[in-house]
Amino acid sequence: MSQERIIQVERDILSKNDGYAAENRRHFERQGIFALNFVSSPGSGKTSLLVRTISDLKGRLVINVIEGDQQTSNDAARIRETGARAIQINTGKGCHLDAHMVGHATEDLAPEPGSALFIENVGNLVCPSAFDLGEAHKVVVLSVTEGEDKPLKYPDMFAAADLMILNKSDLLPHLDFNVGLCIANALRVNPRLQTLTVSARTGEGMEAFYAWLETSAARGSTRAKVA
């Protein structure tokens, strides 16, 4: 296949995805559903972060979850143990969720109006950056067990995100990891990127994330009413 043909196929795929994403976004806005697309490399602690968030925010915010993995339903089972509703999407050899998958999963899950929908994408810092799912924000989760240069190595993901959560801060005393350098690298890629340092295990910094979450959800609800 020629380079021109490859480029055209990629454009067609992304264009089709964008159409489904626009449908998802309209649905979320009509229902007042605040959707977040959580992206990261494997092992960053995304699922642990979601489990902690759901457990801590019970009574404050209704949260449903779409789980994306290549195989198994392990993460969806962990989410359901919190009492939240979750649906699993297995992508097989696919390295990301797309908007069509999310649309069908949303129909099956039927999130309540005014609720939050967390979409945990397949662990990958490359493919998910190009695929809009109809979310209000992409949230990139990076752990302190990874390198400070991850934002420079995978710039498209960090450029597409609105929030970076630096997880596993409880391990910092045992690691040679420069938080300031990591955040500086992320801001070089995306100067508007907000950053939070947290530990899903101990709860350190999580209240700042909850404040961001509730404030952003309220702003989204206000914009939807105005529209």
Backbone as CSV, one residue per row, in Angstrom:
resi,resn,N_x,N_y,N_z,CA_x,CA_y,CA_z,C_x,C_y,C_z
1,MET,0.848,-1.195,0.000,0.000,0.000,0.000,0.879,1.240,0.000
2,SER,0.578,2.192,-0.874,1.389,3.401,-0.971,1.196,4.280,0.265
3,GLN,2.152,5.192,0.467,2.059,6.100,1.611,0.812,6.971,1.512
4,GLU,0.488,7.424,0.278,-0.708,8.249,0.094,-1.964,7.486,0.490
5,ARG,-2.020,6.188,0.109,-3.182,5.370,0.432,-3.290,5.139,1.929
6,ILE,-2.160,4.922,2.596,-2.162,4.729,4.050,-2.714,5.966,4.741
7,ILE,-2.237,7.133,4.303,-2.692,8.392,4.901,-4.191,8.572,4.705
8,GLN,-4.680,8.243,3.496,-6.105,8.391,3.218,-6.942,7.465,4.080
9,VAL,-6.487,6.219,4.248,-7.202,5.268,5.097,-7.263,5.768,6.538
10,GLU,-6.128,6.286,7.030,-6.100,6.817,8.391,-7.069,7.985,8.539
11,ARG,-7.102,8.856,7.529,-8.025,9.986,7.578,-9.472,9.516,7.577
12,ASP,-9.782,8.512,6.784,-11.141,7.982,6.719,-11.556,7.383,8.058
13,ILE,-10.633,6.639,8.675,-10.920,6.017,9.971,-11.186,7.087,11.022
14,LEU,-10.316,8.098,11.070,-10.477,9.148,12.073,-11.726,9.983,11.823
15,SER,-12.030,10.237,10.550,-13.232,11.002,10.223,-14.488,10.267,10.657
16,LYS,-14.528,8.968,10.402,-15.677,8.155,10.815,-15.790,8.143,12.334
17,ASN,-14.653,7.992,13.009,-14.657,8.009,14.470,-15.170,9.343,14.998
18,ASP,-14.731,10.446,14.385,-15.152,11.769,14.845,-16.664,11.938,14.732
19,GLY,-17.267,11.320,13.719,-18.715,11.381,13.578,-19.422,10.691,14.738
20,TYR,-18.943,9.498,15.097,-19.511,8.792,16.245,-19.249,9.559,17.542
21,ALA,-18.061,10.162,17.661,-17.727,10.928,18.862,-18.672,12.110,19.029
22,ALA,-18.995,12.765,17.923,-19.919,13.905,17.981,-21.299,13.445,18.461
23,GLU,-21.739,12.272,18.006,-23.020,11.721,18.472,-22.973,11.439,19.967
24,ASN,-21.871,10.833,20.418,-21.716,10.562,21.852,-21.758,11.850,22.654
25,ARG,-21.038,12.869,22.173,-20.957,14.127,22.910,-22.336,14.784,23.011
26,ARG,-23.098,14.758,21.925,-24.446,15.329,21.976,-25.311,14.593,22.997
27,HIS,-25.189,13.265,23.006,-25.962,12.481,23.977,-25.561,12.828,25.406
28,PHE,-24.263,12.892,25.670,-23.787,13.209,27.013,-24.281,14.588,27.440
29,GLU,-24.218,15.552,26.534,-24.632,16.906,26.878,-26.132,16.988,27.130
30,ARG,-26.919,16.271,26.305,-28.375,16.277,26.508,-28.749,15.680,27.858
31,GLN,-28.028,14.635,28.265,-28.323,13.937,29.512,-27.581,14.514,30.720
32,GLY,-26.736,15.506,30.487,-25.953,16.071,31.585,-24.945,15.092,32.158
33,ILE,-24.432,14.191,31.291,-23.456,13.188,31.722,-22.048,13.735,31.521
34,PHE,-21.257,13.720,32.555,-19.887,14.238,32.506,-18.944,13.077,32.226
35,ALA,-18.437,13.001,31.000,-17.620,11.858,30.565,-16.141,12.217,30.556
36,LEU,-15.344,11.353,31.143,-13.894,11.526,31.172,-13.231,10.302,30.561
37,ASN,-12.224,10.530,29.735,-11.461,9.478,29.070,-10.116,9.354,29.772
38,PHE,-9.935,8.289,30.568,-8.693,8.075,31.310,-7.719,7.263,30.462
39,VAL,-6.545,7.819,30.243,-5.536,7.183,29.394,-4.221,7.087,30.163
40,SER,-3.418,6.072,29.823,-2.122,5.904,30.485,-1.405,4.732,29.846
41,SER,-0.163,4.526,30.251,0.525,3.279,29.930,0.068,2.215,30.935
42,PRO,0.310,0.920,30.651,-0.083,-0.123,31.609,0.633,0.049,32.944
43,GLY,-0.086,-0.207,34.035,0.538,-0.208,35.348,0.615,1.130,36.039
44,SER,-0.028,2.163,35.482,0.031,3.487,36.102,-0.856,3.593,37.332
45,GLY,-1.804,2.661,37.451,-2.728,2.703,38.587,-4.064,3.333,38.257
46,LYS,-4.463,3.325,36.978,-5.755,3.924,36.594,-6.920,3.286,37.344
47,THR,-6.970,1.954,37.343,-8.106,1.283,37.967,-8.130,1.540,39.470
48,SER,-6.984,1.501,40.112,-6.918,1.804,41.546,-7.383,3.228,41.819
49,LEU,-7.031,4.143,40.935,-7.455,5.537,41.061,-8.972,5.643,40.966
50,LEU,-9.565,4.915,40.011,-11.012,4.959,39.842,-11.717,4.309,41.030
51,VAL,-11.195,3.181,41.500,-11.791,2.507,42.656,-11.789,3.438,43.867
52,ARG,-10.684,4.107,44.117,-10.585,5.033,45.251,-11.568,6.189,45.081
53,THR,-11.631,6.733,43.878,-12.511,7.868,43.604,-13.971,7.496,43.820
54,ILE,-14.384,6.370,43.262,-15.773,5.933,43.403,-16.114,5.701,44.873
55,SER,-15.222,5.053,45.607,-15.461,4.767,47.019,-15.568,6.043,47.846
56,ASP,-14.690,7.004,47.562,-14.666,8.247,48.343,-15.824,9.177,47.999
57,LEU,-16.320,9.104,46.769,-17.358,10.048,46.336,-18.770,9.482,46.415
58,LYS,-18.934,8.324,47.021,-20.283,7.790,47.205,-21.128,8.800,47.977
59,GLY,-22.309,9.077,47.466,-23.172,10.061,48.105,-22.966,11.462,47.583
60,ARG,-21.851,11.692,46.890,-21.591,13.011,46.316,-21.781,13.038,44.807
61,LEU,-21.516,11.900,44.156,-21.576,11.851,42.700,-21.839,10.421,42.248
62,VAL,-22.806,10.251,41.348,-23.068,8.937,40.765,-22.065,8.705,39.639
63,ILE,-21.338,7.594,39.705,-20.289,7.301,38.726,-20.538,5.932,38.104
64,ASN,-20.490,5.871,36.781,-20.507,4.618,36.037,-19.208,4.517,35.243
65,VAL,-18.837,3.285,34.874,-17.524,3.086,34.253,-17.629,2.194,33.020
66,ILE,-16.961,2.628,31.948,-16.711,1.780,30.784,-15.250,1.371,30.847
67,GLU,-14.996,0.065,30.903,-13.636,-0.461,31.025,-13.146,-0.972,29.673
68,GLY,-11.965,-0.554,29.265,-11.356,-1.029,28.035,-10.084,-1.811,28.305
69,ASP,-10.034,-3.049,27.834,-8.839,-3.880,27.921,-8.810,-4.795,26.704
70,GLN,-7.617,-5.280,26.367,-7.551,-6.225,25.258,-8.201,-7.560,25.622
71,GLN,-8.020,-8.002,26.854,-8.600,-9.257,27.316,-8.997,-9.129,28.793
72,THR,-9.807,-10.065,29.271,-10.291,-10.229,30.650,-11.304,-9.141,31.036
73,SER,-12.053,-9.450,32.091,-12.996,-8.484,32.666,-12.597,-8.180,34.109
74,ASN,-11.313,-8.336,34.415,-10.821,-8.165,35.777,-11.088,-6.761,36.321
75,ASP,-10.817,-5.743,35.502,-10.963,-4.368,35.985,-12.430,-4.005,36.200
76,ALA,-13.312,-4.457,35.309,-14.739,-4.195,35.501,-15.223,-4.846,36.793
77,ALA,-14.712,-6.035,37.094,-15.092,-6.715,38.336,-14.632,-5.912,39.554
78,ARG,-13.439,-5.347,39.490,-12.946,-4.514,40.593,-13.835,-3.290,40.791
79,ILE,-14.258,-2.683,39.689,-15.130,-1.510,39.779,-16.468,-1.895,40.404
80,ARG,-17.043,-3.014,39.983,-18.354,-3.429,40.499,-18.309,-3.718,41.993
81,GLU,-17.140,-4.112,42.501,-17.008,-4.367,43.941,-17.244,-3.108,44.773
82,THR,-17.097,-1.925,44.165,-17.355,-0.662,44.867,-18.847,-0.358,44.935
83,GLY,-19.648,-1.084,44.161,-21.072,-0.807,44.071,-21.451,-0.026,42.831
84,ALA,-20.456,0.446,42.086,-20.728,1.185,40.851,-21.034,0.217,39.713
85,ARG,-21.762,0.703,38.722,-22.047,-0.115,37.553,-20.913,0.049,36.537
86,ALA,-20.542,-1.064,35.904,-19.441,-1.035,34.938,-19.727,-2.002,33.810
87,ILE,-19.234,-1.676,32.635,-19.342,-2.552,31.481,-17.951,-2.716,30.870
88,GLN,-17.622,-3.917,30.464,-16.292,-4.218,29.928,-16.331,-4.254,28.409
89,ILE,-15.350,-3.617,27.789,-15.111,-3.750,26.351,-13.758,-4.424,26.177
90,ASN,-13.724,-5.563,25.507,-12.455,-6.213,25.166,-12.153,-5.940,23.699
91,THR,-11.003,-5.357,23.440,-10.642,-4.933,22.085,-9.860,-5.989,21.319
92,GLY,-9.527,-7.126,21.962,-8.740,-8.147,21.273,-7.361,-7.615,20.947
93,LYS,-7.049,-7.561,19.662,-5.740,-7.043,19.251,-5.733,-5.515,19.150
94,GLY,-6.883,-4.884,19.311,-6.959,-3.422,19.222,-6.284,-2.748,20.400
95,CYS,-5.638,-1.618,20.137,-4.832,-0.952,21.159,-5.525,0.267,21.768
96,HIS,-6.818,0.446,21.482,-7.527,1.602,22.018,-9.026,1.393,21.886
97,LEU,-9.798,2.178,22.618,-11.231,2.249,22.411,-11.513,3.246,21.295
98,ASP,-12.638,3.049,20.596,-13.072,4.068,19.632,-14.472,4.526,19.997
99,ALA,-14.941,5.572,19.331,-16.207,6.195,19.703,-17.400,5.293,19.443
100,HIS,-17.307,4.447,18.418,-18.405,3.534,18.119,-18.576,2.525,19.255
101,MET,-17.469,1.960,19.741,-17.514,1.042,20.876,-18.145,1.722,22.099
102,VAL,-17.711,2.934,22.361,-18.196,3.658,23.541,-19.678,3.974,23.405
103,GLY,-20.115,4.303,22.185,-21.532,4.571,21.976,-22.397,3.367,22.304
104,HIS,-21.996,2.190,21.821,-22.748,0.969,22.109,-22.703,0.627,23.601
105,ALA,-21.540,0.792,24.217,-21.413,0.504,25.648,-22.283,1.455,26.467
106,THR,-22.365,2.701,26.044,-23.196,3.682,26.736,-24.668,3.304,26.651
107,GLU,-25.102,2.821,25.488,-26.487,2.370,25.337,-26.793,1.234,26.308
108,ASP,-25.877,0.293,26.427,-26.092,-0.855,27.319,-26.032,-0.444,28.797
109,LEU,-25.100,0.457,29.112,-24.906,0.869,30.502,-25.991,1.839,30.958
110,ALA,-26.457,2.683,30.041,-27.511,3.672,30.331,-27.203,4.501,31.575
111,PRO,-26.136,5.314,31.539,-25.802,6.140,32.699,-26.947,7.090,33.058
112,GLU,-27.136,7.321,34.341,-28.194,8.207,34.800,-27.923,9.649,34.376
113,PRO,-28.972,10.402,34.017,-28.784,11.831,33.751,-28.135,12.514,34.946
114,GLY,-27.175,13.390,34.660,-26.482,14.109,35.720,-25.360,13.335,36.382
115,SER,-25.059,12.134,35.882,-24.003,11.316,36.480,-22.660,11.566,35.794
116,ALA,-21.623,10.938,36.320,-20.296,10.965,35.699,-20.035,9.612,35.049
117,LEU,-19.395,9.640,33.888,-19.026,8.417,33.186,-17.517,8.396,33.021
118,PHE,-16.871,7.436,33.674,-15.429,7.277,33.547,-15.162,6.211,32.484
119,ILE,-14.392,6.562,31.487,-14.008,5.630,30.425,-12.535,5.304,30.635
120,GLU,-12.259,4.082,31.088,-10.862,3.679,31.276,-10.366,3.029,29.992
121,ASN,-9.515,3.741,29.277,-9.044,3.280,27.980,-8.010,2.164,28.124
122,VAL,-7.722,1.497,27.029,-6.682,0.472,26.998,-5.343,1.117,27.370
123,GLY,-4.539,0.429,28.167,-3.250,0.974,28.580,-2.304,1.164,27.403
124,ASN,-2.128,2.409,26.999,-1.346,2.712,25.793,-1.227,4.224,25.695
125,LEU,-0.027,4.742,25.526,0.164,6.188,25.418,0.266,6.673,23.969
126,VAL,-0.060,5.813,23.007,0.058,6.201,21.595,-1.322,6.268,20.933
127,CYS,-1.928,5.118,20.679,-3.164,5.048,19.877,-4.315,5.885,20.429
128,PRO,-4.616,5.839,21.750,-5.807,6.559,22.228,-5.754,8.068,22.039
129,SER,-4.567,8.620,21.813,-4.461,10.073,21.694,-5.203,10.614,20.475
130,ALA,-5.333,9.796,19.431,-5.934,10.273,18.177,-7.432,10.050,18.112
131,PHE,-8.001,9.323,19.082,-9.406,8.932,18.983,-10.259,9.635,20.037
132,ASP,-11.036,10.597,19.555,-12.025,11.282,20.377,-13.146,10.295,20.671
133,LEU,-13.568,10.209,21.925,-14.656,9.301,22.303,-15.950,10.055,22.606
134,GLY,-15.884,11.387,22.517,-17.020,12.210,22.893,-16.925,12.719,24.314
135,GLU,-15.762,12.512,24.936,-15.559,12.889,26.331,-15.448,14.396,26.503
136,ALA,-15.679,14.840,27.738,-15.460,16.253,28.065,-13.971,16.549,28.189
137,HIS,-13.214,15.611,28.750,-11.776,15.800,28.948,-11.055,14.461,28.847
138,LYS,-9.844,14.497,28.326,-8.917,13.382,28.479,-8.098,13.631,29.741
139,VAL,-7.941,12.595,30.548,-7.127,12.657,31.760,-6.007,11.641,31.596
140,VAL,-4.760,12.111,31.556,-3.639,11.195,31.400,-3.063,10.902,32.783
141,VAL,-2.939,9.608,33.092,-2.404,9.174,34.383,-0.983,8.662,34.171
142,LEU,-0.056,9.245,34.909,1.353,8.855,34.847,1.783,8.521,36.263
143,SER,2.563,7.468,36.445,3.008,7.119,37.788,4.476,7.484,37.978
144,VAL,4.853,7.655,39.236,6.233,8.047,39.547,7.201,6.895,39.337
145,THR,6.706,5.711,39.035,7.578,4.581,38.714,7.976,4.592,37.240
146,GLU,7.435,5.547,36.485,7.814,5.717,35.079,8.836,6.853,34.980
147,GLY,9.259,7.186,33.780,10.283,8.206,33.614,9.719,9.609,33.519
148,GLU,10.532,10.589,33.979,10.109,11.989,33.886,9.979,12.461,32.447
149,ASP,10.573,11.700,31.504,10.554,12.125,30.103,9.390,11.525,29.312
150,LYS,8.482,10.816,29.984,7.344,10.235,29.265,6.567,11.281,28.460
151,PRO,6.318,12.490,29.000,5.588,13.480,28.201,6.318,13.870,26.912
152,LEU,7.643,13.817,26.932,8.416,14.153,25.736,8.452,12.985,24.759
153,LYS,8.416,11.763,25.276,8.440,10.587,24.409,7.094,10.352,23.726
154,TYR,6.016,10.709,24.425,4.667,10.481,23.907,3.883,11.795,23.899
155,PRO,4.366,12.779,23.145,3.798,14.127,23.240,2.341,14.236,22.803
156,ASP,1.906,13.429,21.838,0.526,13.555,21.350,-0.487,13.310,22.466
157,MET,-0.196,12.343,23.321,-1.124,12.046,24.405,-1.215,13.199,25.388
158,PHE,-0.073,13.748,25.757,-0.071,14.833,26.737,-0.598,16.126,26.130
159,ALA,-0.420,16.300,24.843,-0.982,17.464,24.161,-2.503,17.386,24.099
160,ALA,-3.042,16.167,24.010,-4.492,15.990,23.899,-5.203,16.054,25.253
161,ALA,-4.459,15.909,26.348,-5.070,15.838,27.677,-5.308,17.232,28.258
162,ASP,-6.273,17.299,29.165,-6.528,18.531,29.916,-6.002,18.456,31.341
163,LEU,-5.803,17.226,31.822,-5.315,17.032,33.182,-4.321,15.882,33.199
164,MET,-3.202,16.067,33.896,-2.258,14.981,34.157,-2.298,14.669,35.644
165,ILE,-2.566,13.411,35.968,-2.511,12.950,37.351,-1.235,12.138,37.518
166,LEU,-0.366,12.612,38.399,0.886,11.907,38.697,0.629,11.031,39.917
167,ASN,0.501,9.734,39.688,0.045,8.801,40.710,1.217,8.094,41.411
168,LYS,0.903,7.454,42.525,1.840,6.672,43.342,2.860,7.562,44.057
169,SER,2.400,8.744,44.491,3.305,9.673,45.176,3.856,9.098,46.470
170,ASP,3.170,8.096,47.053,3.665,7.482,48.287,4.990,6.755,48.086
171,LEU,5.328,6.464,46.819,6.593,5.772,46.529,7.759,6.733,46.315
172,LEU,7.501,8.023,46.294,8.570,8.991,45.984,9.789,8.880,46.910
173,PRO,9.628,8.638,48.218,10.817,8.529,49.078,11.741,7.374,48.683
174,HIS,11.242,6.432,47.905,12.025,5.249,47.550,12.518,5.279,46.103
175,LEU,12.245,6.375,45.409,12.573,6.447,43.986,13.402,7.681,43.671
176,ASP,14.144,7.602,42.598,14.882,8.755,42.092,14.057,9.383,40.973
177,PHE,12.975,10.056,41.367,12.042,10.637,40.408,11.877,12.116,40.720
178,ASN,12.061,12.962,39.703,11.992,14.405,39.875,10.613,14.893,39.432
179,VAL,9.744,15.162,40.402,8.373,15.590,40.096,8.372,16.896,39.312
180,GLY,9.191,17.840,39.738,9.247,19.139,39.063,9.653,19.024,37.606
181,LEU,10.629,18.156,37.336,11.086,17.966,35.956,9.993,17.323,35.116
182,CYS,9.301,16.347,35.686,8.224,15.678,34.954,7.134,16.676,34.575
183,ILE,6.722,17.501,35.535,5.677,18.490,35.262,6.169,19.517,34.244
184,ALA,7.437,19.924,34.363,7.996,20.884,33.397,7.992,20.295,31.988
185,ASN,8.338,19.013,31.865,8.321,18.361,30.549,6.901,18.315,29.974
186,ALA,5.931,18.014,30.847,4.537,17.969,30.398,4.071,19.347,29.929
187,LEU,4.472,20.380,30.644,4.057,21.734,30.273,4.759,22.227,29.013
188,ARG,5.944,21.684,28.725,6.601,22.004,27.455,5.763,21.515,26.282
189,VAL,5.153,20.361,26.459,4.309,19.780,25.410,2.958,20.471,25.354
190,ASN,2.402,20.786,26.540,1.054,21.338,26.623,0.999,22.374,27.745
191,PRO,1.217,23.654,27.429,1.262,24.692,28.472,-0.044,24.866,29.240
192,ARG,-1.151,24.395,28.696,-2.445,24.550,29.385,-2.777,23.339,30.268
193,LEU,-1.893,22.356,30.299,-2.165,21.123,31.028,-2.166,21.370,32.537
194,GLN,-3.259,20.985,33.193,-3.307,21.032,34.652,-2.667,19.761,35.206
195,THR,-2.044,19.851,36.364,-1.347,18.694,36.920,-1.682,18.533,38.402
196,LEU,-1.816,17.274,38.823,-2.059,16.939,40.220,-1.175,15.759,40.597
197,THR,-0.615,15.785,41.791,0.189,14.678,42.294,-0.594,13.980,43.401
198,VAL,-0.816,12.674,43.238,-1.694,11.952,44.162,-1.131,10.565,44.480
199,SER,-1.742,9.954,45.487,-1.528,8.534,45.759,-2.902,7.886,45.895
200,ALA,-3.257,7.040,44.948,-4.530,6.334,45.051,-4.523,5.369,46.224
201,ARG,-3.344,4.931,46.646,-3.250,3.970,47.752,-3.508,4.642,49.095
202,THR,-2.849,5.795,49.354,-2.978,6.452,50.657,-4.041,7.538,50.676
203,GLY,-4.429,8.023,49.506,-5.402,9.114,49.436,-4.770,10.488,49.361
204,GLU,-3.442,10.550,49.447,-2.757,11.845,49.373,-3.087,12.549,48.060
205,GLY,-3.527,13.798,48.156,-3.799,14.617,46.977,-5.117,14.321,46.283
206,MET,-5.852,13.312,46.728,-7.068,12.931,46.018,-8.171,13.971,46.150
207,GLU,-8.230,14.681,47.271,-9.269,15.704,47.425,-9.122,16.797,46.371
208,ALA,-7.895,17.084,45.973,-7.690,18.083,44.909,-8.273,17.575,43.592
209,PHE,-8.131,16.270,43.338,-8.730,15.689,42.138,-10.247,15.733,42.223
210,TYR,-10.802,15.427,43.389,-12.259,15.456,43.539,-12.798,16.878,43.331
211,ALA,-12.060,17.863,43.823,-12.482,19.253,43.626,-12.470,19.603,42.139
212,TRP,-11.407,19.174,41.426,-11.348,19.402,39.976,-12.512,18.713,39.287
213,LEU,-12.790,17.490,39.690,-13.846,16.695,39.079,-15.211,17.363,39.261
214,GLU,-15.526,17.752,40.480,-16.835,18.337,40.753,-16.984,19.711,40.125
215,THR,-15.913,20.498,40.130,-15.962,21.814,39.498,-16.134,21.687,37.993
216,SER,-15.384,20.788,37.378,-15.475,20.598,35.922,-16.839,20.060,35.519
217,ALA,-17.391,19.150,36.313,-18.719,18.616,36.023,-19.771,19.708,36.116
218,ALA,-19.647,20.581,37.110,-20.610,21.678,37.262,-20.522,22.655,36.091
219,ARG,-19.305,22.938,35.648,-19.140,23.828,34.490,-19.758,23.206,33.237
220,GLY,-19.531,21.911,33.051,-20.106,21.230,31.899,-21.613,21.256,31.925
221,SER,-22.200,21.094,33.109,-23.661,21.132,33.243,-24.202,22.519,32.911
222,THR,-23.478,23.541,33.357,-23.898,24.911,33.064,-23.859,25.213,31.576
223,ARG,-22.785,24.768,30.901,-22.665,24.979,29.455,-23.774,24.257,28.699
224,ALA,-24.114,23.058,29.141,-25.160,22.277,28.470,-26.507,22.981,28.591
225,LYS,-26.788,23.546,29.765,-28.068,24.250,29.968,-28.150,25.494,29.102
226,VAL,-27.041,26.215,28.987,-27.002,27.427,28.162,-27.232,27.079,26.700
227,ALA,-26.568,25.973,26.231,-26.722,25.533,24.839,-28.161,25.098,24.570
